[in-house]
Amino acid sequence: MIRRVACAISGGVDSAVSASILKKKGFEVVGVYMNNWDFVEEGENHCPRTLDQFDAERVCQHLGIPFHVVDFVKDYWNNVFEQFLDGYRSGKTLVADIECNALIKFEALHQYAMEKLDVQAVATGHYAQNSLGNFLELHNTGKVPQLLTAVDVIKDQTYFLSRMTEAQLSRSMFPIGGLLKPAVKKMAVEQGLQKLAEKKESMGLCYVGKRRSFSEFIEKYIPNKEGPLIDMDTNSIVGTHNGIHHFTIGKRVALDRRCPTHYGFYVSSLDAEKNTVYVCRGFFNPVLYSRRIQLGTPHWINGIPEVSHFEFRSQRVHPTVRCTLHDNILESQLPVRAAAPGQVIL
């Protein structure tokens, strides 16, 4: 029987309401704040982590649950961020949050919570659902856990949880997976957490910060290197760039007025060895679309399925599309725009 649960508290409304729901259901809840990034070492004068940690501690005090802080800075840097940088250096489009969830939030945190806090399950504020129940009601039935889409399809985060393992899922609770975002905010207000309900949501990489773009952030770790922008239709140089790590397939490229086109130029491919960005004209240029996608080794949460027909999405907010899969080659029923090397397909 599950009685003691660790709940990851980020300082946001979703994790706060998750902890509140768990407590109302009678679980013995322990709040845990994860420190995954060293803002001081990066040279930041203003540390957003400190504010989030303060909010997380206030939530635990308000709910009357223990508050713990665990440091995963080294784990995150070695297991997630270095691979993220290597990918961008080679022209790949990686999503650090997917690896962070698989290796840090649902592995390192789980191990810490079970070994140090003596819990039987770990809850997070993700918008996702568990086939064993969002509170693991069916954990002792021998059934296999499956990752399911959240009720709020707009906020659904299963794309970012797609590299979870069956073992991780078997001990994971998703208290708000069956709720819509407005209902979560309403519950926060009813619990006296008005400020969190009004707090701006963090989007993308938390450590990029609110005062700079991703390009400004990545420049701190990957030096700029000038190279040519080549129009793939004419094979002519239409401009220069300051590093392929600033680009991804399908991204619009701002060019000098000396190369006018009312269609606009978009990245069609990246060549890391030649430090070259190839561009094409037009958002709907056929070269940006493909039905056949070569995959790396697939990750199956519940083992390799016996069927060959699936549905997939290439980005979090995209609708699912029917496809077949043979020998790691995905054949999509509809053309997919800007499928990029390193990109995760769910």
C-alpha positions in Angstrom: 0.0 0.0 0.0 1.3 3.4 -0.9 1.2 5.8 2.0 4.2 8.1 1.7 4.8 10.1 -1.5 7.4 12.6 -2.6 6.1 15.5 -4.7 8.5 17.5 -6.8 7.8 21.2 -5.9 9.1 23.6 -8.6 7.6 26.9 -7.2 4.9 26.8 -9.8 1.1 26.4 -9.5 0.9 22.9 -11.1 3.3 21.2 -8.6 1.7 23.1 -5.7 -1.8 21.9 -6.5 -0.5 18.4 -7.0 0.9 18.4 -3.5 -2.3 19.8 -2.2 -4.4 17.1 -3.9 -2.1 14.4 -2.6 -2.5 15.6 1.0 -6.3 15.8 0.7 -6.3 12.2 -0.5 -4.6 11.2 2.8 -1.1 10.6 1.6 1.9 11.5 3.7 3.5 14.1 1.4 7.1 15.2 1.3 8.0 18.2 -0.9 11.2 18.1 -2.9 12.8 21.0 -4.8 15.4 20.1 -7.4 18.4 22.3 -8.1 19.5 21.4 -11.6 21.4 24.5 -12.7 24.2 26.7 -11.2 23.3 30.3 -12.0 26.1 31.7 -9.9 28.8 29.8 -11.8 27.3 31.1 -15.0 27.8 34.6 -13.8 24.1 35.6 -13.2 23.6 38.4 -10.8 19.9 37.6 -10.5 19.1 34.0 -9.7 15.6 32.9 -10.7 16.3 29.6 -9.0 16.4 31.4 -5.6 12.9 32.9 -6.2 11.5 29.6 -7.3 13.0 27.8 -4.3 11.6 30.4 -2.1 8.1 29.9 -3.6 8.5 26.1 -3.3 9.4 26.4 0.4 6.4 28.7 1.0 4.1 26.2 -0.7 5.3 23.4 1.6 4.9 25.7 4.7 1.4 26.6 3.6 0.4 23.0 3.1 2.2 21.8 6.3 4.5 19.3 4.6 8.3 18.7 4.9 10.5 20.6 2.5 13.7 19.2 1.1 16.2 20.5 -1.4 18.3 18.1 -3.6 21.2 19.2 -5.8 21.4 17.5 -9.2 23.6 20.2 -10.9 26.5 17.7 -11.7 24.1 15.0 -12.9 22.3 17.4 -15.1 25.5 18.9 -16.6 27.1 15.5 -17.3 24.1 13.5 -18.4 21.9 16.1 -20.1 23.5 19.4 -20.9 26.8 18.2 -22.4 24.9 15.9 -24.8 22.6 18.8 -25.6 25.5 21.0 -26.6 27.1 18.2 -28.6 23.9 17.9 -30.6 23.7 21.6 -31.4 27.4 21.7 -32.4 26.6 18.9 -35.0 23.5 20.6 -36.3 21.0 18.4 -34.5 17.8 19.6 -32.9 17.6 18.2 -29.4 15.0 18.8 -26.6 16.9 18.9 -23.3 13.6 18.6 -21.3 13.0 15.1 -22.6 16.4 13.8 -21.4 16.1 15.8 -18.2 12.8 14.0 -17.4 14.1 10.6 -18.2 17.5 10.9 -16.4 16.9 13.5 -13.7 13.3 14.0 -12.7 12.2 10.4 -13.1 15.4 8.6 -12.3 17.8 10.6 -10.1 14.9 12.1 -8.1 13.1 8.8 -7.8 16.2 7.1 -6.5 16.9 9.9 -4.0 13.3 10.0 -2.8 13.1 6.2 -2.3 16.5 5.8 -0.6 16.6 9.0 1.4 13.0 9.9 2.1 11.5 6.4 2.4 8.7 6.9 -0.1 6.8 4.4 -2.2 5.9 6.8 -5.1 6.9 10.1 -6.6 4.4 12.7 -7.9 5.0 15.6 -10.3 2.9 18.4 -11.7 3.0 17.2 -15.3 0.0 17.1 -17.5 0.0 13.4 -18.2 -1.9 10.3 -17.0 -0.9 6.8 -15.9 -2.9 3.7 -16.9 -2.4 2.5 -13.3 -4.3 5.5 -12.1 -3.0 9.0 -11.6 -2.5 8.1 -7.9 -1.4 4.5 -8.7 -4.6 3.0 -7.6 -3.9 -0.2 -9.6 -0.2 -0.5 -8.7 -0.7 -3.9 -7.0 -2.9 -5.5 -9.7 0.0 -6.8 -11.9 -1.1 -4.6 -14.8 1.5 -2.9 -17.0 1.7 0.9 -16.6 1.2 2.9 -19.8 1.7 6.6 -20.4 -1.5 8.3 -21.4 -2.5 11.7 -22.7 -3.7 14.3 -20.2 -7.3 15.5 -20.1 -6.1 19.0 -21.0 -4.8 18.2 -24.5 -3.4 21.8 -24.9 -1.2 21.4 -21.8 -0.4 17.7 -22.4 3.3 17.0 -21.7 3.6 13.3 -22.7 5.9 14.4 -25.5 8.4 15.5 -22.9 7.9 12.2 -20.9 8.4 9.9 -24.0 11.7 8.5 -22.8 10.4 7.3 -19.5 10.9 3.6 -18.6 8.2 1.2 -17.5 9.9 1.0 -14.0 9.8 4.8 -13.7 6.1 5.0 -14.8 5.2 2.2 -12.3 6.1 4.6 -9.4 4.9 7.9 -10.9 1.8 9.8 -9.9 0.2 12.6 -12.0 -2.3 14.3 -9.6 -3.4 17.0 -12.2 -3.4 14.8 -15.2 -7.2 14.5 -15.1 -7.7 18.3 -14.8 -7.9 21.3 -17.1 -5.5 24.2 -16.4 -8.2 26.6 -15.4 -9.4 24.1 -12.8 -5.9 23.8 -11.4 -5.6 27.6 -11.1 -9.0 27.8 -9.4 -7.9 25.1 -6.9 -4.8 27.1 -6.2 -6.8 30.2 -5.4 -9.2 28.2 -3.1 -6.1 26.9 -1.3 -4.8 30.4 -0.6 -2.1 30.2 -3.3 -3.4 33.2 -5.3 0.1 34.5 -6.2 1.1 31.1 -7.7 -2.1 31.1 -9.8 -1.1 34.4 -11.2 2.6 33.6 -11.6 3.9 33.5 -15.2 4.5 30.0 -16.5 8.1 29.0 -17.3 8.4 28.0 -20.9 11.3 26.2 -22.6 14.7 25.8 -20.8 14.3 27.3 -17.4 18.0 28.4 -17.2 17.8 30.5 -20.4 16.1 33.1 -18.3 13.6 35.9 -19.2 16.1 38.5 -20.2 17.8 36.9 -23.2 17.1 34.7 -26.2 18.1 31.2 -26.7 20.8 32.4 -29.2 22.3 34.7 -26.6 22.3 31.8 -24.1 23.9 29.2 -26.3 26.7 31.6 -27.3 28.1 31.3 -23.8 28.8 27.6 -24.5 29.4 27.3 -28.3 31.6 29.9 -29.9 30.3 31.6 -33.0 31.8 30.6 -36.3 31.0 32.5 -39.5 30.0 30.4 -42.5 28.0 30.7 -45.7 24.2 30.7 -46.3 23.6 28.9 -49.6 20.5 28.9 -51.7 20.0 25.2 -52.5 18.1 26.0 -55.7 20.9 28.2 -57.2 23.9 27.0 -55.2 24.8 30.6 -54.7 25.8 32.3 -51.5 23.0 34.6 -50.3 24.5 35.6 -46.9 26.6 34.5 -43.9 25.7 33.1 -40.5 27.6 33.1 -37.2 27.2 29.4 -36.3 25.0 26.5 -37.3 24.0 26.1 -33.6 21.7 29.1 -34.1 19.6 27.2 -36.7 17.2 24.3 -37.0 15.4 22.9 -40.0 12.5 24.9 -41.1 13.5 28.1 -39.3 13.1 31.4 -41.2 16.4 33.2 -42.0 16.7 36.9 -42.2 18.8 37.9 -45.2 20.2 41.1 -46.7 17.9 43.1 -48.9 20.3 42.3 -51.8 18.7 38.9 -51.9 15.0 39.7 -52.1 12.2 37.1 -52.2 8.6 37.6 -51.2 8.5 33.9 -50.2 11.2 34.2 -47.5 14.2 31.9 -47.0 14.0 28.9 -44.6 16.7 26.5 -43.4 16.5 23.3 -45.5 19.7 21.5 -44.2 22.8 22.0 -42.0 26.3 20.7 -42.8 28.4 20.8 -39.6 31.6 19.7 -41.3 31.5 22.5 -43.8 29.8 24.9 -41.4 27.2 25.7 -44.0 23.5 26.5 -43.7 21.5 25.6 -46.8 18.2 27.6 -47.3 15.2 27.3 -49.6 12.6 29.7 -50.7 9.1 29.6 -49.2 7.5 28.2 -46.0 5.7 25.5 -48.0 8.7 24.6 -50.1 8.4 20.8 -50.9 12.0 20.2 -49.8 10.9 20.9 -46.2 8.3 18.1 -46.3 8.8 14.4 -46.0 6.6 11.3 -45.6 9.5 8.9 -45.0 11.6 9.5 -41.9 14.7 7.4 -40.8 14.6 6.9 -37.1 17.3 6.0 -34.6 16.7 3.1 -32.3 13.1 3.5 -31.0 12.5 3.7 -27.3 9.5 1.6 -26.2 8.2 2.2 -22.7 6.4 -1.2 -22.7 8.6 -3.2 -25.0 8.4 -3.6 -28.8 4.8 -3.9 -29.9 3.6 -6.6 -32.2 1.7 -4.1 -34.5 3.3 -2.0 -37.3 0.6 0.7 -37.6 0.8 3.7 -35.2 0.0 7.3 -34.7 2.8 9.8 -34.0 3.5 13.5 -33.5 6.7 15.3 -34.3 6.2 18.2 -31.9 4.4 18.6 -28.6 1.5 20.7 -30.0 1.1 18.9 -33.3 -1.9 16.6 -33.8 -1.2 12.9 -34.2 -0.8 11.4 -37.7 -1.2 7.8 -38.7 2.0 6.0 -39.9 3.6 2.6 -40.3 7.0 1.6 -39.0 9.3 -1.0 -40.5 13.1 -1.4 -39.9 13.1 2.0 -38.0 11.7 3.8 -41.1 8.5 5.7 -40.4 6.1 6.2 -43.3 3.7 9.0 -42.5 0.2 9.2 -44.0 0.6 13.0 -44.3 3.8 15.0 -45.2 5.7 16.2 -42.1 7.3 19.7 -42.2 10.8 20.3 -41.0 11.7 16.8 -39.5 15.1 17.5 -38.2 18.1 15.3 -37.2 18.0 14.7 -33.4 14.3 15.6 -33.1 12.1 13.3 -31.0 9.0 11.8 -32.6 6.4 10.4 -30.2 
